[in-house]
Amino acid sequence: MIQSRVHVSDLREHVGRTVTVCGWVNALRLQRKMQFVIVRDSTGLVRVTRPRHLRGQRRNLLTRTST
């Protein structure tokens, strides 16, 4: 499946599809059972969640970050 890059404000149009959101990490919360990443772009915020037990798997929640 081809991934498309979308703005946070346009995510509702892409429900059920795999997309790439480019932005920066606004907040990161690592809880016992879940990971929460709040990603911000110029149009808004989106919360990305994932069960902690998946953190050792090859597919990472964040595929590329920069400082």
N, C-alpha and C positions, 0 to 999 in steps of 0.2 A: 504494500500500500504506500502510495506517495504521501509524504507529510507536507502539509502546507503551513506557512508561517502566518499567524493571525495576530491581531491586536486583542487585548483583553476585552475591550468593549464589543468585539465581534464574536466572542466564543459561543454565544447562544445559537448562532447560525450553524455551528459545527458540532452539535451534540452527537455523540456516537462515533465520531471520526478521530483519528490520530492527527494532532496538530503540534506545531512548535510555537511556543510563546517566547519571544525574545524580550528580556527586560532585566531587572536586577532583583536580588533577594531583599525584600523589605523586612522580613522577619523569618526566623527559623526556630521551630520548637521541636525538640526531640523528647517525646514522652515514652513511657514504658512500652506501650503497644503500638503507637502510631508516630509517624513523622509528619510534621506540618511545615510547609514552605509557603510563605506569602510572597508572590512574585508581582512586581509592579512594572508597568510600562507607562508610556505617556498618556494612555487612555483610562487606566484604572488598576485595580488589584484583583488577583485571583489566588485562591488557596488550593494548593496541591497537597493531597494526602496519600499516605502509603503505609501499610502495615510494617512495623519494624522488622519482623521476621524475614522480610524480603531484602534487607539491606546488604546481605552477603552475596546476593545473586548478581549475575553479570550485567543485567539491565539496571542501570542506576537511575534514580529519580532525577538527578541533575546530570546531564550528559556533558556539559561544558560550562565552566565558570571562569571568570577572570577577576582580577583584583584592581 
